[in-house]
Amino acid sequence: MGGIADAFVEPVDEHQVSAVLRLLELTGTPHCIIGETSNLLFDSEGLRGVVIRIGSRLSGIEISNREVIVKAGNSVPELARVVGAHGLTGLEHTVGIPGTIGGLVLMNGGSKRKGIGSNVVWVRYVDRNGDIAVVSHQECEFAYRSSSLQLMGGAVVAVRLRLESGDPDRITTEMDEIVASRRSRFPEDQPNCGSTFLSDPAMYATVGPPGKVIEEAGLKGTRIGGAEVSLKHANFINNVGGARSGDVLALLGLVRQTVLARTGFAMDAEARYVAPDARITPAHVEADRRTASADASVNQGQ
Ligand SMILES: Cc1cc2nc3c(=O)[nH]c(=O)nc-3n(C[C@H](O)[C@H](O)[C@H](O)COP(=O)(O)OP(=O)(O)OC[C@H]3O[C@@H](n4cnc5c(N)ncnc54)[C@H](O)[C@@H]3O)c2cc1C
């Protein structure tokens, strides 16, 4: 679905991250930072710049009593399993979430109404000029699926987490149950960006979560090009074959407008769109921009 980037870099330590960011900033080269791309929709036109991947080459876990320092590229399910086996509880809700700990912290991701932010003590961070700093829990300003890190434009390279002691067998059983429950509810066998829309508390209390509301609007199975509202869980948009990024954005816009007209709630996207100039924005922002520019051209033609 996503096109090709001009260049791809995969640093192995924070010094390489720092050197790359400094160079790209000095030369004014467009760039973006990715983990496992599980929350991202790349434009089919590709990316005129550099993609920096903080992934498995920058990973590792150090456990000391009830605190854990984890490098940003570490896989989240692996982290949850490793700390659980050490008798540390608190990350069970993350065991089924694809992606890296860096991406999870930036998104304050989680499940079961939890977010990883509540376990974060500090984040080791390389800013857009290549300077390395420690960002405290408070400075991260964690809120529902957001953090101040999203606006800072640098890279998370490591995270310190505080957990509680627990029984490894109980933790393993709970994680196995979570994984089985997610498999039965989520379309994990088809490409998608995870939950398309955020669950807004006011909307949840009035009409329910996005999946239920989208289903009640009769949108399950709706297709544009190769993009389809999942038949298994309506808050997922799957690539069912040859979808272009424009198909996904058009379908996301259609769902957003239909739900707005029915309920009065404008659902914001959790999925993030990566533009050809390497800017990353919530996908509904790009969907709305395209609808507005299509409306403007129709009006000009009249
Ligand atoms: C089937 C499926 C189920 C999912 N279920 C959940 C769920 O239950 N809960 C949930 O919260 N999410 C869920 N997601 C979304 C996604 O898995 C999470 O947002 C995940 O934490 C993203 O991690 P990533 O490494 O893939 O990040 P990416 O998708 O690569 O990037 C996400 C954002 O983080 C930034 N980023 C990534 N790494 C870094 C870094 N090291 N430093 C700075 N910025 C960085 C990127 O620039 C981007 O803005 C799901 C996705 C899928 C496909």
The ligand as a Tripos MOL2 file, in Angstrom:
@<TRIPOS>MOLECULE
LIG
   53    58     1     0     0
SMALL
NO_CHARGES

@<TRIPOS>ATOM
      1 C1         -3.8820   -5.5010   14.7940 C.3       1 LIG1
      2 C2         -3.4660   -4.2780   15.5880 C.ar      1 LIG1
      3 C3         -3.9330   -4.1350   16.8950 C.ar      1 LIG1
      4 C4         -3.5550   -3.0010   17.6450 C.ar      1 LIG1
      5 N1         -4.0160   -2.9040   18.9340 N.ar      1 LIG1
      6 C5         -3.6610   -1.8290   19.6770 C.ar      1 LIG1
      7 C6         -4.1090   -1.7180   21.0580 C.ar      1 LIG1
      8 O1         -4.7870   -2.5790   21.5970 O.2       1 LIG1
      9 N2         -3.7430   -0.5950   21.7440 N.ar      1 LIG1
     10 C7         -2.9550    0.3770   21.1950 C.ar      1 LIG1
     11 O2         -2.6460    1.3560   21.8930 O.2       1 LIG1
     12 N3         -2.5210    0.2920   19.9060 N.ar      1 LIG1
     13 C8         -2.8490   -0.7800   19.1470 C.ar      1 LIG1
     14 N4         -2.4190   -0.8670   17.8490 N.ar      1 LIG1
     15 C9         -1.6470    0.2390   17.2720 C.3       1 LIG1
     16 C10        -0.1150    0.0600   17.3820 C.3       1 LIG1
     17 O3          0.2020   -1.2880   17.5590 O.3       1 LIG1
     18 C11         0.4810    0.8670   18.5270 C.3       1 LIG1
     19 O4          0.2180    2.2460   18.3740 O.3       1 LIG1
     20 C12         1.9840    0.6400   18.6460 C.3       1 LIG1
     21 O5          2.4100    1.0370   19.9080 O.3       1 LIG1
     22 C13         2.8010    1.3770   17.5830 C.3       1 LIG1
     23 O6          4.1530    0.9240   17.6760 O.3       1 LIG1
     24 P1          5.0750    0.8880   16.3980 P.3       1 LIG1
     25 O7          6.4340    0.5380   16.8480 O.co2     1 LIG1
     26 O8          4.4850    0.0030   15.3530 O.co2     1 LIG1
     27 O9          5.0180    2.4080   15.9560 O.3       1 LIG1
     28 P2          4.7650    3.0000   14.5030 P.3       1 LIG1
     29 O10         3.4100    2.5700   14.0330 O.co2     1 LIG1
     30 O11         5.9150    2.6960   13.6370 O.co2     1 LIG1
     31 O12         4.7300    4.5630   14.8380 O.3       1 LIG1
     32 C14         3.6570    5.1240   15.5820 C.3       1 LIG1
     33 C15         4.0500    6.5500   15.9630 C.3       1 LIG1
     34 O13         5.1330    6.4890   16.8800 O.3       1 LIG1
     35 C16         6.2830    7.1680   16.3530 C.3       1 LIG1
     36 N5          7.4450    6.3940   16.7810 N.ar      1 LIG1
     37 C17         7.6480    5.0480   16.6810 C.ar      1 LIG1
     38 N6          8.7990    4.7180   17.2800 N.ar      1 LIG1
     39 C18         9.3280    5.8740   17.7670 C.ar      1 LIG1
     40 C19        10.5170    6.1750   18.4870 C.ar      1 LIG1
     41 N7         11.4010    5.2460   18.8630 N.pl3     1 LIG1
     42 N8         10.7540    7.4800   18.8010 N.ar      1 LIG1
     43 C20         9.8930    8.4710   18.4430 C.ar      1 LIG1
     44 N9          8.7600    8.2230   17.7600 N.ar      1 LIG1
     45 C21         8.4750    6.9390   17.4430 C.ar      1 LIG1
     46 C22         6.0780    7.2690   14.8420 C.3       1 LIG1
     47 O14         6.7130    8.4250   14.3240 O.3       1 LIG1
     48 C23         4.5460    7.3780   14.7800 C.3       1 LIG1
     49 O15         4.1390    8.7210   14.9760 O.3       1 LIG1
     50 C24        -2.7460   -1.9970   17.0820 C.ar      1 LIG1
     51 C25        -2.2740   -2.1550   15.7630 C.ar      1 LIG1
     52 C26        -2.6350   -3.2770   15.0250 C.ar      1 LIG1
     53 C27        -2.1120   -3.4210   13.6070 C.3       1 LIG1
@<TRIPOS>BOND
     1     1     2 1
     2     2     3 ar
     3     2    52 ar
     4     3     4 ar
     5     4     5 ar
     6     4    50 ar
     7     5     6 ar
     8     6     7 ar
     9     6    13 1
    10     7     8 2
    11     7     9 ar
    12     9    10 ar
    13    10    11 2
    14    10    12 ar
    15    12    13 ar
    16    13    14 ar
    17    14    15 1
    18    14    50 ar
    19    15    16 1
    20    16    17 1
    21    16    18 1
    22    18    19 1
    23    18    20 1
    24    20    21 1
    25    20    22 1
    26    22    23 1
    27    23    24 1
    28    24    25 2
    29    24    26 1
    30    24    27 1
    31    27    28 1
    32    28    29 2
    33    28    30 1
    34    28    31 1
    35    31    32 1
    36    32    33 1
    37    33    34 1
    38    33    48 1
    39    34    35 1
    40    35    36 1
    41    35    46 1
    42    36    37 ar
    43    36    45 ar
    44    37    38 ar
    45    38    39 ar
    46    39    40 ar
    47    39    45 ar
    48    40    41 1
    49    40    42 ar
    50    42    43 ar
    51    43    44 ar
    52    44    45 ar
    53    46    47 1
    54    46    48 1
    55    48    49 1
    56    50    51 ar
    57    51    52 ar
    58    52    53 1
@<TRIPOS>SUBSTRUCTURE
     1 LIG1         1 GROUP 0 **** ****
